[in-house]
Amino acid sequence: MMLTRLKANSEGKLAKQICKVVLDHFEKQYSRELGDAWSTTRDILTSPSCWQYAVLFNRFNYPFELEKDLHLKGYHTLFQGSLPYCPESVKCYLSRTPDRMPSERHQMGILKKYYLLNAASLLPVLALELRDGEKVLDLCAAPGGKSVALLQCAYPGYLHCNESDSLRSRWLRQTLESFIPQPVVNVIKVSELDGREMGDAQPEIFDKVLVDAPCSNDRSWLFSSDSQKAACRISQRRKLPLLQIELLRSAVKALRPGGLLVYSTCTLSKAENQDVISEILNSYSNIMPVDIKGMAQTCSQDFTFAHTGQECGLLVIPDKGKAWGPMYVAKLKKLCTV
């Protein structure tokens, strides 16, 4: 069977080494911020063998045979029928046990059939509620998974994928080339602008804006191979909230009145999550929080959520059997001025 062959090809991954410098730093911060939940979250984050990977199907080259195999293996679909906004075209399969399929190779002219991702990464995409014909900005788009997911949801009139880092931008372009066909690709623009300048460059252009911000990538940082670089990252970490706030200010400028903005990170850090959103809400009289508590209630079977103290913000934390996250998602709306 296809799945058996694919699984066999994914064996033999090298064991990862935990970076003690990062773990000690996280231990101090997250035991304080998450309380008792940190113990289980830490155990999952430091045990890659427990990690789970969701399989997002590409509607532009649908894998019908693989879908049959996944059903036989006990995989189930995520979100179907449970959320106010979840287009039928979005098909994401996951297993309750740690099971990773290999990524498909990039082949020129051949569209990939699926994208492997942390299932929580779909929450900010779905929170954006993209509709056909809308203009959407993915401000920090590399490596491209959320852009690909957006295009599973709807056919935008214009999708602007921005990535300031040139190496990551090349990765983004390859991802889009691997999943998106003509003529859909004609509505996509890829740029390498500093995201903090986008609002001035394209003021009030977009119906929807996604800011999947640079952050303390907790999963990645825990396995830093160079302890000196890890220590440097930690010392530089306090500067990240300022960057994130500046990116959001740019996003607010780029958003049309009446438009929706979704902010996301893959860190547990309150300073990069709730505190950043609070700063934005306190700075603008025309930016309002959008209640997304219902999303947590309807997704509780597949995700574990930590308390954020915000109606507009959700925090997915890795848990036993639900090893998704970290993923913080916040939703804002720009009011129309009279």
C-alpha positions in Angstrom: 0.0 0.0 0.0 1.1 3.6 -0.7 1.1 4.6 3.0 3.2 1.5 4.0 5.8 2.4 1.4 5.8 6.0 2.4 6.2 5.2 6.1 9.0 2.8 5.4 10.9 5.6 3.6 10.6 7.9 6.7 12.4 5.5 9.1 15.9 6.2 10.5 15.7 9.8 11.7 18.6 11.0 13.8 17.9 11.5 17.5 17.8 15.2 18.4 19.8 16.6 21.3 18.1 19.0 23.8 19.8 22.3 24.3 20.1 22.7 28.1 20.6 26.5 27.9 17.3 26.9 26.2 15.4 24.4 28.3 16.6 26.1 31.5 15.4 29.4 30.2 12.0 28.0 29.2 11.7 26.2 32.5 11.9 29.5 34.4 9.6 31.4 32.2 6.9 28.9 31.2 6.5 27.2 34.7 5.5 30.7 35.8 3.3 31.5 32.8 1.6 28.1 32.3 1.7 26.8 35.8 1.0 23.0 36.1 0.4 22.7 32.3 4.1 23.3 31.6 5.2 19.9 32.9 3.2 18.0 30.3 4.0 20.6 27.6 7.7 20.3 28.4 7.6 16.5 28.2 6.0 16.7 24.7 8.3 19.4 23.4 11.4 17.5 24.5 10.3 14.2 23.0 10.3 14.4 19.2 9.1 10.7 19.1 5.8 12.0 20.5 5.3 14.7 17.9 2.5 14.4 15.4 2.2 15.6 11.8 -1.0 16.5 10.0 -1.4 15.8 6.2 -3.0 18.7 4.4 -4.2 17.6 0.9 -3.6 19.8 -2.1 -6.9 20.4 -3.9 -5.1 21.2 -7.1 -3.7 17.6 -7.3 -5.9 15.6 -5.0 -4.4 12.3 -3.6 -7.4 10.0 -3.9 -5.4 6.8 -3.4 -3.6 8.2 -0.4 -6.9 9.3 1.1 -8.1 5.7 1.0 -4.9 4.5 2.7 -5.2 7.1 5.5 -8.8 6.0 6.2 -7.7 2.4 6.5 -4.9 3.4 8.9 -7.4 5.2 11.2 -6.6 8.8 10.2 -9.5 11.2 10.7 -10.3 14.6 9.2 -9.7 17.8 11.2 -12.3 20.5 11.5 -14.9 19.0 9.2 -18.3 20.5 10.1 -17.1 21.8 13.5 -16.2 25.4 12.7 -18.3 28.3 11.5 -15.7 28.8 8.7 -14.1 25.6 7.3 -14.5 25.2 3.5 -15.1 21.7 2.3 -12.1 22.2 0.0 -9.8 22.1 3.1 -9.0 18.5 3.8 -6.5 17.8 6.6 -5.9 14.3 8.0 -4.3 13.3 11.2 -3.6 10.3 13.4 -3.9 10.2 17.1 -0.5 8.4 17.3 2.9 9.8 16.3 3.2 8.9 12.7 5.1 10.9 10.1 4.9 10.5 6.4 7.8 11.7 4.3 7.7 15.0 2.5 7.3 14.8 -1.2 10.3 15.8 -3.3 10.1 19.0 -5.4 9.7 18.2 -9.0 9.6 20.8 -11.7 6.2 20.9 -13.4 4.6 18.3 -11.0 2.3 19.5 -8.2 2.7 17.9 -4.8 -0.3 16.1 -3.4 0.1 17.0 0.3 1.8 19.2 2.8 3.0 18.1 6.2 2.4 20.5 9.0 1.6 21.1 12.7 -2.2 20.9 12.6 -2.4 24.0 14.9 -0.9 26.0 11.9 -4.3 25.8 10.3 -6.1 27.8 13.0 -4.8 31.2 12.0 -5.6 30.4 8.4 -9.2 29.5 9.2 -9.5 32.4 11.6 -8.9 34.7 8.6 -12.1 33.5 6.9 -10.8 34.1 3.4 -13.5 34.5 0.7 -13.3 34.2 -3.1 -12.1 37.4 -4.7 -10.6 39.0 -1.6 -7.2 40.7 -1.5 -5.1 39.0 1.2 -1.6 39.7 2.5 0.6 37.1 4.1 3.2 39.5 5.6 5.8 36.9 6.8 5.0 34.1 4.4 8.0 31.7 4.3 8.2 28.8 4.1 4.8 29.0 2.5 2.6 26.5 4.4 0.0 29.0 5.4 -0.1 30.6 2.0 -0.7 27.1 0.5 -3.4 26.5 3.2 -5.1 29.9 2.3 -5.4 28.7 -1.3 -7.1 25.5 -0.2 -9.8 27.7 1.4 -10.7 30.1 -1.4 -9.7 31.7 -4.7 -8.4 35.2 -3.7 -8.5 38.0 -6.2 -5.0 38.9 -5.1 -2.6 37.1 -2.7 0.6 39.0 -1.7 3.2 36.8 -0.1 5.9 38.8 1.5 9.2 37.5 3.0 12.1 39.9 3.8 14.8 37.2 4.0 16.1 36.3 0.5 16.9 32.7 1.3 13.5 32.1 2.9 11.9 33.9 0.0 13.4 31.4 -2.4 12.0 28.6 -0.2 8.6 30.3 -0.3 8.7 30.6 -4.1 9.5 26.9 -4.4 6.7 25.9 -2.1 4.2 27.9 -4.1 5.5 26.4 -7.4 5.2 22.9 -5.9 1.5 23.3 -4.9 -0.2 26.0 -7.0 -1.1 25.7 -10.7 -1.7 28.1 -13.5 -3.8 30.2 -13.6 -4.1 30.5 -9.8 -0.5 31.5 -9.6 -1.3 34.6 -11.7 -3.0 36.2 -8.7 0.0 35.7 -6.4 2.8 38.2 -5.9 5.9 37.4 -4.0 8.0 40.2 -2.5 11.0 40.6 -0.3 10.0 43.9 1.4 10.8 44.6 5.1 7.3 43.8 6.5 7.5 46.9 8.6 7.4 49.0 5.4 4.4 47.2 3.8 1.8 49.4 5.3 3.3 52.6 3.9 3.9 50.9 0.5 0.3 49.6 0.2 -2.0 51.5 2.6 -5.5 50.1 3.1 -5.3 47.7 0.2 -6.1 44.4 1.8 -9.4 42.8 2.9 -7.5 40.3 5.1 -3.9 40.3 6.6 -2.1 37.4 8.2 1.0 38.2 10.3 2.6 34.9 11.2 5.4 36.8 13.0 9.1 35.9 13.5 9.2 34.5 17.1 10.9 32.3 19.7 10.3 29.1 17.8 10.1 26.9 20.9 10.3 23.5 19.2 13.2 24.5 17.1 15.1 26.5 19.8 15.0 23.5 22.2 17.1 21.5 19.8 19.7 24.2 18.9 22.9 22.4 18.1 25.2 25.4 19.0 24.8 26.4 22.7 26.6 29.7 22.1 24.2 30.6 19.4 21.3 29.5 21.6 22.5 31.8 24.4 22.7 34.6 21.9 19.2 33.9 20.7 17.9 34.1 24.3 19.7 37.3 25.0 18.2 38.8 21.8 14.7 37.4 22.6 13.6 40.5 24.4 13.8 42.5 21.2 11.3 40.3 19.4 8.1 41.9 20.8 9.2 45.3 19.4 9.6 43.8 16.0 6.3 42.0 16.2 4.5 45.2 17.3 6.1 47.1 14.4 5.0 44.4 11.9 1.4 44.6 13.3 1.4 48.4 13.0 2.4 48.0 9.3 -0.3 45.3 8.9 -2.9 47.7 10.4 -1.9 50.3 7.8 -2.2 47.8 5.0 -5.6 46.6 6.1 -8.7 48.3 4.6 -11.4 49.6 7.0 -13.7 46.7 7.8 -10.9 44.2 7.2 -9.7 41.4 9.4 -6.2 40.8 10.8 -4.9 37.6 12.3 -1.6 37.4 14.3 0.1 34.2 15.0 3.3 32.8 16.5 4.7 29.3 17.4 5.9 30.3 20.9 4.3 30.0 24.3 5.8 33.3 25.4 3.2 35.8 26.8 5.5 38.7 25.9 5.3 37.8 22.2 1.7 36.8 22.3 -0.9 38.4 24.6 1.3 41.4 25.5 1.9 42.3 21.8 -1.8 42.2 21.1 -2.6 44.2 24.2 -0.2 46.9 23.0 -1.9 47.1 19.6 -5.4 47.2 21.1 -4.3 50.0 23.5 -2.7 52.0 20.7 -5.6 52.1 18.2 -9.1 53.3 18.7 -10.2 51.7 15.4 -8.8 48.2 16.0 -11.1 45.9 17.9 -10.7 42.4 19.2 -12.8 39.6 17.6 -14.0 36.9 19.9 -12.7 33.5 18.9 -13.4 31.5 22.0 -15.9 29.4 20.0 -13.0 28.1 17.9 -11.4 26.6 21.0 -14.7 25.1 22.2 -15.3 23.3 18.9 -11.7 22.2 18.5 -11.1 20.8 22.0 -11.3 17.2 20.8 -8.1 17.7 18.8 -6.3 20.5 20.6 -5.5 21.5 24.1 -5.8 25.3 24.8 -4.2 27.3 27.7 -6.0 30.2 29.2 -4.9 33.5 27.6 -7.1 36.0 29.4 -8.2 37.2 26.0 -11.4 36.6 24.1 -9.6 37.4 20.8 -6.6 35.1 21.6 -6.0 31.4 21.7 -2.9 29.4 22.7 -2.6 25.8 21.7 -0.2 23.9 23.9 1.2 20.4 23.2 -0.4 17.6 25.2 -0.4 13.8 25.3 -2.2 12.5 22.2 -2.6 16.1 21.0 1.0 17.1 20.4 0.1 20.2 18.3 1.5 23.6 18.9 2.7 25.8 20.4 0.5 28.1 18.4 -0.9 31.5 19.4 -3.7 33.0 17.3 -5.3 36.4 17.8 -8.0 38.0 15.6 -8.6 41.8 15.2 -10.9 44.0 13.1 -10.3 47.4 11.7 -13.3 49.6 12.1 -14.8 51.7 9.3 -14.4 55.4 10.1 -17.5 57.5 9.7 
